[in-house]
Amino acid sequence: MASSFSIVGNIVDIENRRIFYGVVTVDDARIARIEETGAEEKNSDYILPGFIDSHVHIESSMLVPSEFAKLAVVHGTTGTISDPHEIANVCGLPGVKFMIENGHTVPFKFHFGAPSCVPATVFETAGASLDSTIVEELLAHPEINYLSEMMNFPGVLNGDEEVLKKIAAAKKYDKPVDGHAPGLRGDMAKQYIDAGISTDHECFTAEEALDKLNCGMKILIREGSAARNFDALIDLLETHPDNMMFCSDDKHPDSLVDGHINLLCARAVDKGINIFNILKAACINPVLHYSMRNGILRKGDAADFIVIEDLVNFKVKQTFIDGVLVAENGHSLISTSPATIINEFDCPKKEVKDFFVFAADVQNDIAVIEALEGQLITNKIYVAPTILDGQIISNAATDILKIVVVNRYQDAPIAKGFIKNIGLKVGAIASTVAHDSHNIVAVGTDDQSLCEAVNLLIEQKGGISAVSEEKLLVLPLPIAGLMSNEDGYKVAADYTAIDKFVKEKLGSTLNAPFMTLSFMALLVIPHLKLSDKGLFDGDKFKFI
């Protein structure tokens, strides 16, 4: 329970761009008084609003909301703008309700959106569908703060009736609409924004971001476990401090243990960005844009604030939410209980022959997905196939490996393709975290390994796996095949172990091989991806 207390230090008044020594008094979970007692004292701690992740899929941490919160508060995060798109694609409306209810079990301020694109496209098999009627019902709910990322930007541009109804529902309830339009520029970007889309977290060049900023859109600087756009966009924070925010989008548990938005603040300082511009993006802009329940260190606000050692490294000493101390000196004070299981999985085990690709079925060079480190976009390249005994096989020497997507919701033929830059020398990896429909995606150097990696996940009804000739590893994710019901720190340790195995024993040189793998079925990001229905051209929006 919150109590009355006072805390002394250098108070960072972000909105008025000043720092002064003073006292913050908390009473009944709110800021009762902020009193100035002198100039900044160099040897004192700093008091400032908590950090906000302005766009994150909690599911991608492989943790339920309560466990995510337990780790995040250690780094000074007090709230998130959370898109439950992933669990909605698997479990539909019950999945969204699960996230809200689990989030209520801890002192942390989750702000969930109404998923706008379930399924994300008609070119993949998902576990659920949320039409405009259901989306409007969600938006009417006070627990839903916004319409989640509108990935169907072609639907916006072409006036798709269902898409426009969802946007209209958000406007009806005066709730923001998040965007998702990678590479969209010029007149098409303006048309997309004019439809009511207010943000974008998919810009991968400063030129694209500036284009959208000039049309009135707010830009999120994303730095997650796989997609990393910080270096490309951070300089824009100096010229557009009122219209930019920080987000992770997708963050695996090991990197969440290491840090969160605090790390982006430290990197921005190192880049020479003005401290008040940094903190506007990290603490203030998301709260104002989304009308969040989080306080921003004003009299009468909710007592959500942090105490840090300095404004360079952003080492967090204490985190308070509603006046309750939830983390101190690197230790979380949030207690959690195992979450209930919710899942949709109906996939029979596979045989090695199911993974064969026959050379007679193709002509000339084959289209290959080229994965890119730190990016969600992929390239489309053409490569001469490696053929053995009438079959096209993986070639670890040239790093052209077989990739498959297995329908997890029903028995169906396996979709197969080839990919470059995963870098495995032996074995295979597989995951049921596979945006957006979360079918099983796997890459391997041989069909036996692929089959073993996939079947491990079918046995567990979800997870990530890695196999070599000597070892089979699996991290079960029983909640929707996306999240564990275990302690967050244990999940992070288990994930670290399997990630290390993939890099050291299987040979991948990627920074986050499982996160990269999870996006290879994400059809709404160009240029070439694989769904459970086949190889998909993201530029032409059709199958190859």
C-alpha positions in Angstrom: 0.0 0.0 0.0 1.1 3.5 -0.7 1.9 5.8 2.2 2.9 9.4 2.9 6.6 10.1 2.5 9.1 12.6 1.1 12.1 12.1 -1.1 15.0 14.6 -1.6 17.2 15.0 -4.7 17.7 16.9 -7.9 14.3 17.1 -9.5 14.2 17.0 -13.2 11.5 19.3 -14.5 11.3 18.0 -18.1 8.5 20.2 -19.3 10.2 23.4 -18.1 13.6 22.2 -19.0 15.3 22.8 -15.7 16.8 20.8 -12.8 16.6 22.0 -9.2 17.3 20.5 -5.7 14.1 19.9 -3.8 11.6 17.6 -2.1 8.9 15.5 -3.6 6.1 14.6 -1.2 3.8 11.7 -1.8 0.5 11.2 -0.2 -2.1 8.6 -1.0 -0.4 7.4 -4.2 -0.2 10.9 -5.7 2.3 13.8 -5.8 1.2 16.1 -3.0 3.9 18.7 -3.3 7.1 19.5 -5.2 9.2 22.1 -3.3 12.3 23.8 -4.5 15.0 24.2 -1.8 18.1 25.2 -3.9 20.2 24.8 -7.0 21.2 21.4 -8.4 23.5 19.5 -6.2 26.1 17.6 -8.2 26.5 14.7 -5.7 22.8 14.0 -5.2 20.5 11.6 -7.0 18.1 12.6 -9.7 14.3 12.3 -9.5 12.3 12.1 -12.7 9.2 10.5 -14.2 9.4 6.8 -15.0 10.3 5.6 -18.5 7.6 4.5 -21.0 8.0 1.9 -23.8 5.8 3.5 -26.4 5.2 0.4 -28.4 5.9 -3.2 -27.3 4.5 -6.6 -27.9 4.8 -8.1 -24.4 4.4 -11.6 -25.9 7.7 -11.2 -27.7 9.5 -11.2 -24.3 8.2 -14.7 -23.9 6.8 -13.5 -20.6 3.3 -12.9 -19.4 2.6 -9.2 -18.5 3.2 -9.7 -14.8 6.6 -11.2 -15.3 7.5 -8.5 -17.9 6.7 -5.9 -15.3 8.8 -7.6 -12.7 11.9 -7.2 -14.9 11.1 -3.8 -16.5 10.7 -1.9 -13.2 14.3 -2.6 -12.3 15.3 -0.4 -15.2 12.9 2.4 -14.3 10.0 1.5 -16.7 6.7 2.3 -15.1 4.3 1.9 -18.1 4.0 0.5 -21.6 1.9 1.0 -24.7 1.3 -2.7 -25.4 -0.2 -4.2 -28.5 -1.7 -7.6 -27.8 -1.7 -8.4 -31.5 0.4 -11.5 -31.1 -1.9 -13.4 -28.7 -4.9 -12.1 -30.5 -3.8 -13.8 -33.7 -3.5 -17.0 -31.8 -6.4 -16.9 -29.3 -8.6 -14.0 -30.4 -10.6 -12.0 -27.9 -9.9 -14.3 -25.0 -6.2 -13.7 -25.5 -6.6 -9.9 -25.3 -8.6 -10.4 -22.1 -5.9 -12.7 -20.7 -3.3 -10.0 -21.1 -5.4 -7.3 -19.4 -6.3 -9.5 -16.5 -2.8 -10.8 -15.9 -1.5 -7.2 -16.1 -3.8 -6.3 -13.3 -2.1 -8.7 -10.9 1.0 -6.4 -10.5 1.6 -2.7 -9.8 2.5 -1.6 -13.3 0.7 0.5 -15.9 0.0 -1.5 -19.0 -2.0 0.3 -21.7 -3.3 -2.2 -24.2 -4.6 -1.5 -27.6 -7.3 -3.1 -29.8 -5.5 -5.2 -32.4 -6.4 -3.8 -35.8 -5.2 -6.6 -38.1 -6.2 -10.1 -36.9 -5.5 -11.9 -39.1 -2.7 -9.7 -40.4 -3.3 -10.8 -44.0 -5.4 -13.3 -45.9 -2.2 -14.9 -47.1 -1.6 -16.9 -43.9 -3.5 -19.1 -41.4 -4.1 -17.5 -38.0 -6.0 -18.8 -35.0 -8.6 -16.1 -34.8 -10.3 -13.1 -36.6 -11.3 -9.8 -35.1 -13.6 -7.9 -37.4 -14.6 -4.2 -37.1 -17.5 -5.0 -34.8 -15.3 -6.8 -32.3 -12.7 -4.0 -32.6 -15.3 -1.3 -31.9 -16.4 -3.3 -28.8 -12.8 -3.4 -27.6 -12.3 0.4 -28.2 -15.4 1.2 -26.2 -13.8 -0.5 -23.2 -11.9 1.9 -20.8 -9.1 -0.7 -20.5 -8.3 -0.3 -24.2 -6.3 2.9 -24.9 -5.8 3.0 -28.7 -6.2 1.2 -32.0 -3.0 -0.9 -32.5 -0.7 -0.6 -35.4 -2.6 -0.5 -38.7 -0.4 -2.8 -40.7 -2.8 -3.0 -43.6 -1.7 0.3 -45.1 -2.8 -0.9 -48.6 -6.2 -1.2 -47.1 -6.0 2.3 -45.8 -4.9 3.7 -49.2 -7.5 1.7 -51.1 -10.4 2.5 -48.8 -11.0 -1.0 -47.6 -14.4 -0.9 -45.8 -13.4 -3.0 -42.8 -10.1 -1.0 -42.3 -11.9 2.3 -42.4 -14.6 1.1 -39.9 -11.9 0.3 -37.4 -10.2 3.7 -37.8 -13.6 5.4 -37.5 -14.3 3.5 -34.3 -11.1 4.8 -32.8 -12.0 8.3 -33.7 -15.5 7.8 -32.3 -14.0 7.0 -28.9 -11.2 9.7 -29.2 -8.4 7.1 -29.1 -5.2 7.3 -31.1 -4.5 5.1 -34.1 -1.0 3.6 -34.3 0.6 3.1 -37.7 2.8 0.6 -39.4 4.0 1.6 -42.9 7.6 0.6 -43.6 9.0 2.5 -46.6 5.9 4.5 -47.3 6.8 7.9 -48.6 5.5 11.0 -50.3 1.9 11.3 -51.3 1.0 7.8 -50.2 2.4 8.5 -46.7 0.4 11.7 -46.5 -2.8 9.9 -47.5 -2.1 7.2 -44.9 -1.5 9.8 -42.2 -4.5 11.9 -43.3 -6.7 8.9 -42.7 -6.1 9.4 -39.0 -2.9 7.4 -38.4 -0.8 9.1 -35.7 2.4 7.2 -35.2 4.9 4.9 -37.0 7.6 2.7 -35.5 8.8 1.2 -38.8 11.0 3.9 -40.2 14.4 2.6 -41.1 15.9 5.8 -42.6 16.0 9.4 -41.4 14.6 10.5 -44.7 11.5 8.3 -44.3 11.0 9.5 -40.7 11.4 13.1 -41.7 8.8 12.7 -44.5 6.3 11.4 -42.0 7.1 14.0 -39.3 6.5 16.8 -41.8 3.1 15.3 -42.5 2.2 15.6 -38.8 3.0 12.0 -37.7 4.8 11.1 -34.5 7.8 8.8 -35.0 8.9 6.1 -32.5 12.6 5.3 -32.4 12.7 1.6 -32.2 15.5 -0.5 -30.7 14.5 -4.1 -30.0 16.2 -7.4 -30.0 16.1 -7.7 -33.8 14.9 -4.4 -35.3 17.3 -1.6 -34.5 16.7 1.9 -35.9 18.2 4.0 -33.1 21.3 5.1 -35.0 19.4 5.9 -38.1 16.8 8.1 -36.4 18.3 9.5 -33.2 19.6 12.8 -34.7 16.0 13.8 -35.5 15.2 14.0 -31.8 17.1 17.3 -31.6 14.9 19.0 -34.2 11.6 17.2 -33.4 11.6 16.6 -29.6 7.8 17.0 -29.2 7.0 14.3 -31.8 9.3 11.4 -31.0 9.3 8.6 -28.5 11.4 5.5 -27.7 10.1 1.9 -28.1 11.4 -1.6 -28.2 8.6 -3.2 -30.3 9.9 -6.7 -29.6 12.3 -7.6 -26.8 13.5 -11.0 -25.8 13.9 -11.8 -22.1 17.7 -11.8 -22.0 17.9 -8.3 -23.3 15.1 -7.2 -20.9 17.2 -8.4 -18.0 20.1 -6.2 -19.3 18.1 -3.0 -19.7 15.2 -1.2 -21.3 14.4 2.4 -22.2 17.1 3.5 -19.8 19.7 2.1 -22.2 18.4 4.2 -25.0 18.6 7.4 -22.9 22.2 6.6 -22.1 23.0 6.0 -25.8 21.3 9.3 -26.7 23.4 11.2 -24.2 26.5 9.6 -25.7 25.4 10.9 -29.1 25.2 14.4 -27.7 21.4 14.8 -27.7 20.0 17.4 -25.4 19.0 15.7 -22.1 15.5 17.4 -22.0 14.8 16.2 -25.5 15.8 12.7 -24.5 13.6 12.7 -21.5 10.6 14.1 -23.4 10.8 11.1 -25.7 11.4 8.6 -22.9 9.0 9.9 -20.2 6.6 12.6 -21.3 5.5 12.3 -25.0 3.9 8.8 -24.7 1.9 9.8 -21.6 0.5 12.9 -23.4 -0.1 11.2 -26.8 -1.9 8.2 -25.4 -3.5 9.9 -22.3 -1.8 7.3 -20.1 -2.5 6.9 -16.4 1.2 7.4 -15.7 2.2 10.5 -13.8 4.9 12.8 -15.1 6.1 14.4 -11.8 3.6 17.2 -11.4 1.6 18.1 -8.3 -1.5 16.0 -8.3 -0.1 13.3 -10.7 0.1 9.7 -9.8 3.3 9.1 -7.9 5.1 7.2 -10.8 8.8 8.3 -10.7 12.3 7.0 -10.4 15.5 7.8 -8.6 18.7 7.5 -10.7 22.4 8.1 -10.0 23.1 10.4 -12.8 21.8 11.7 -16.2 24.6 9.9 -18.1 24.4 6.2 -17.4 20.8 6.2 -16.0 21.4 3.6 -13.4 18.2 3.2 -11.6 18.2 3.1 -7.8 14.5 3.2 -7.0 11.3 2.9 -9.0 7.9 4.0 -7.6 4.5 3.3 -9.1 1.5 4.9 -7.4 3.8 5.7 -4.5 4.8 2.1 -4.0 8.5 1.1 -4.2 8.5 -1.7 -6.8 12.3 -1.9 -7.5 15.4 -1.0 -5.6 19.1 -1.2 -6.5 18.7 -3.7 -9.2 16.2 -5.9 -7.4 12.5 -6.2 -8.3 10.0 -6.0 -5.4 7.1 -7.3 -7.5 5.8 -10.7 -6.5 4.0 -12.9 -9.1 2.1 -16.2 -9.3 2.1 -18.7 -12.3 -0.3 -17.6 -14.9 -3.2 -19.8 -16.2 -2.6 -21.6 -19.5 -4.4 -20.4 -22.7 -3.5 -22.0 -26.0 -4.7 -22.9 -29.5 -2.6 -25.8 -30.9 -3.8 -28.7 -33.1 -0.9 -29.9 -35.1 0.2 -33.5 -35.6 3.8 -34.6 -35.5 5.7 -34.5 -38.8 7.9 -37.0 -40.7 11.2 -36.2 -42.4 9.7 -36.7 -45.9 7.3 -33.9 -45.2 10.2 -31.5 -45.5 11.5 -32.6 -48.9 11.7 -30.1 -51.8 11.9 -31.8 -55.1 14.0 -30.3 -57.9 11.5 -31.3 -60.5 9.1 -28.7 -59.0 11.3 -25.7 -59.8 13.1 -24.3 -62.8 16.2 -22.1 -63.0 17.3 -20.1 -60.0 15.2 -20.1 -56.8 14.0 -17.0 -54.9 15.8 -16.8 -51.6 15.0 -14.7 -48.5 18.0 -12.7 -47.5 17.8 -11.9 -43.8 19.4 -8.6 -42.6 21.0 -8.1 -39.2 19.0 -5.6 -37.1 16.2 -5.2 -39.6 12.7 -6.7 -40.2 12.9 -6.0 -44.0 14.5 -8.7 -46.1 16.0 -8.8 -49.5 14.9 -11.0 -52.4 17.8 -12.7 -54.2 18.0 -15.4 -56.8 20.4 -18.3 -56.3 21.2 -21.5 -58.2 19.8 -24.4 -56.1 21.9 -27.1 -54.6 20.5 -30.5 -55.8 21.2 -33.9 -54.4 19.3 -37.1 -55.4 16.6 -35.1 -57.1 16.0 -32.8 -54.1 16.9 -29.2 -53.4 18.8 -29.2 -50.1 20.4 -26.7 -47.7 24.0 -25.7 -48.4 25.7 -24.6 -45.2 28.9 -23.8 -47.1 27.0 -21.0 -49.1 24.7 -20.3 -46.2 21.6 -21.1 -48.3 19.4 -23.0 -45.8 15.9 -24.5 -46.0 13.2 -22.5 -44.1 9.8 -24.0 -43.4 6.5 -22.8 -42.0 4.2 -25.4 -40.4 0.5 -24.6 -39.8 0.0 -25.0 -36.0 -3.8 -24.8 -36.1 -4.6 -27.8 -38.3 -2.9 -30.5 -40.3 -1.7 -29.0 -43.6 1.2 -29.3 -46.1 4.4 -27.7 -45.0 5.5 -24.5 -46.8 9.1 -24.5 -47.8 11.6 -22.0 -49.0 15.3 -21.0 -48.7 17.0 -18.3 -46.7 20.5 -16.7 -46.4 22.3 -15.2 -43.4 20.9 -17.3 -40.6 24.4 -18.8 -40.6 23.8 -22.3 -39.2 26.6 -24.7 -39.9 24.8 -27.7 -38.5 21.4 -28.6 -37.0 18.2 -26.6 -37.0 16.2 -24.0 -34.9 12.5 -23.6 -34.7 10.0 -21.3 -33.0 6.3 -20.8 -32.5 6.9 -17.1 -32.0 6.5 -16.2 -35.7 4.8 -13.0 -36.5 2.0 -12.5 -37.2 0.1 -15.8 -37.2 2.6 -17.6 -35.1 2.8 -20.8 -37.0 5.9 -22.9 -36.5 8.9 -21.4 -38.4 12.2 -23.3 -38.7 15.5 -23.2 -40.5 17.9 -26.1 -40.8 20.9 -27.5 -42.5 19.2 -30.9 -43.1 15.7 -32.3 -43.1 16.2 -34.7 -40.2 17.2 -31.8 -37.9 14.3 -29.7 -39.2 11.9 -32.4 -38.4 13.3 -32.9 -34.9 13.2 -29.2 -34.1 9.6 -28.9 -35.3 8.4 -32.0 -33.5 9.9 -30.8 -30.2 7.6 -27.7 -30.4 4.6 -29.8 -31.4 5.1 -32.0 -28.3 5.2 -28.9 -26.1 2.4 -27.0 -27.9 4.7 -24.1 -28.4 8.2 -22.8 -27.7 11.6 -22.4 -29.2 14.0 -25.3 -30.0 17.5 -26.0 -31.3 18.9 -29.3 -32.3 22.3 -30.8 -33.2 23.4 -34.4 -33.6 24.3 -34.5 -30.0 21.7 -32.3 -28.3 18.0 -31.4 -28.4 17.1 -28.2 -26.5 13.6 -26.7 -26.1 12.2 -23.7 -24.1 8.4 -24.5 -23.7 6.0 -21.6 -24.1 2.7 -23.1 -23.1 0.7 -19.8 -23.1 -0.5 -19.4 -26.7 2.9 -20.9 -27.8 4.2 -17.4 -27.1 4.8 -17.0 -23.4 6.1 -19.0 -20.5 4.3 -19.3 -17.1 7.6 -19.5 -15.3 9.5 -16.8 -13.4 10.8 -14.1 -15.7 14.4 -14.4 -14.6 14.4 -18.2 -15.1 12.9 -17.8 -18.6 15.7 -15.3 -19.4 18.4 -17.7 -18.2 16.9 -20.6 -20.1 16.6 -18.4 -23.2 20.3 -17.2 -22.8 21.4 -20.9 -22.7 19.6 -21.9 -25.9 20.7 -18.7 -27.7 24.3 -19.4 -26.7 23.9 -23.0 -28.0 22.7 -21.7 -31.4 25.6 -19.3 -31.7 28.4 -21.5 -30.3 27.4 -25.0 -31.4 25.2 -24.5 -34.4 27.2 -21.5 -35.8 24.8 -18.6 -36.2 26.5 -15.2 -36.2 23.2 -13.3 -35.8 22.9 -11.1 -32.7 19.4 -12.5 -32.0 18.8 -15.6 -34.2 15.4 -16.5 -32.7 14.1 -13.0 -33.0 15.3 -12.7 -36.6 13.7 -16.1 -37.3 10.4 -14.9 -35.8 10.1 -12.2 -38.4 10.7 -14.4 -41.5 6.9 -15.1 -41.7 6.0 -11.4 -41.2 4.3 -10.8 -44.6 3.5 -7.1 -44.1 7.3 -6.2 -44.1 9.0 -6.3 -47.5 10.5 -7.8 -49.5 10.3 -11.6 -49.3 8.8 -13.8 -46.6 7.3 -17.3 -46.1 3.9 -18.0 -44.7 2.3 -21.4 -44.1 0.7 -21.0 -47.5 3.9 -20.3 -49.5 6.6 -17.8 -50.5 5.3 -14.3 -50.5 6.4 -11.1 -52.3 5.8 -8.2 -49.9 6.1 -5.6 -52.6 3.5 -7.0 -55.0 1.5 -8.5 -52.0 1.1 -11.8 -53.7 2.6 -15.3 -53.7 5.5 -16.2 -55.9 
